[in-house]
Each structure stands twice: as structure tokens, then as C-alpha cells.
């Protein structure tokens, strides 16, 4: 065997060598809307940071893979997985039977509650029962919407404002009586809007966050589950 042929053979062999878990090295395309610190967001230097980012990157390292992060609107995350445009998605994505029918999920890595936020004044409702026929803000692409519909069949569910107002702004302007979100979003929304809000004590339901990924990615799912199992909650 000549040296040139031997060099070519070694190059091909190195390129096809399996990673630590026996999988060929690859670049994993991961997506988030990058608006959910401390879960996933862009850091000051432009790199992805957060607990969700750490989970995905640790699982990729275990498999000997690299990760490229891209930003996608929340509503586009699961469709992008279904189309094969991305491999995994995070963004505090709640695990539901409907979503499990579309993509695969890791085991839950965090638990939260779906809650109702109201104005912080004496006239605001104190219980979920008082909102049974109210105007409730709920985003149709999130798990908040079906939770609100199930809890208040007679309520008027209001979608995102066409003029770009946020839920806190719509609440402050009395366009809605309350809005429904993950409990983990309350502090962020208050900080961003500067509008004081109050959370009704009773939650609508529990919610479990998972990493969404393409079906058939068994090695990746197993790696994610191992990392999650050893991560402090």
C-alpha cells in the first residue's frame, strides 16, 4: 500500500470513527426562541446560555457531537422538528399528549404550574371561580390555552394583540381581566413590563417541561434522559 493510499484510508477512517457512545460524529441543530432566561437565551457574547442549553450540550458531548444553536419563534419550534429543519428544541416546552403525537420528548427536566395573573389592585379577582366569564388572555400555541379553555368553558379567550401589546400591557389597559402563563414567566414579565401583577393562588394545572426532538433519535433521547436524571432539580 502506497503512502498516499494509506493516508487516504486513515483520513476516511478518522472521519467515520464513532463517538463515545458509538455514534458517528455530527452537528446537532438545536433551537429555542431564546427568550426564557434562565432556561435558554443569548448571552452577552452571543452564545446560547441557560439550563436547557446545558442539558442539550452535555448530552451532545456524551455522544461526541457538536451543537449549533439557532433562534426560532416558539410557534415554529415543533413544526421545524417535524420538517427535519432542526434536531431538538427547547423553550420551556410543556409535554402534552397532543405534542407527543407529533414529536418525541425527553423525560421532564422541570415542573411548573399554569397560573392566572391579574392586576395588583383591590378590584381584581381573588379566585379562579371569579374569572369564569371573564376575558382571559391565552396564547393558542402554548399549553396555557387548553388549560384556560378547560377551566373556564364560558370565558372569552383573547389571543395576542394585533397592535403588538404584551399580556401585561393588555391587562394594564383593561383589555383583559387576566392572562394565563407558566408560573416561571411571572417574574420575567413583571421585570420586562414594569407593571405590577398578582398571581391567583390556585393553579389551573401542573406542567412538565421536556426537550423536544425528532422521532427515531433514540441515542440522543437516551443521552438527554441520563443527563436529566443526574441534574439537580
Beta strands, then each sheet from edge to edge (+ up, - down):
strand 1: 27-32
strand 2: 35-36
strand 3: 40-42
strand 4: 48-49
strand 5: 66-71
strand 6: 88-89
strand 7: 104-105
strand 8: 110-119
strand 9: 135-137
strand 10: 156-158
strand 11: 178-182
strand 12: 197-199
strand 13: 205-209
strand 14: 212-213
sheet 1: 5+ 1+ 6+ 14- 7+
sheet 2: 2+ 3- 4+
sheet 3: 10+ 9+ 11+ 8- 12+
sheet 4: 10+ 9+ 11+ 8- 13+
end
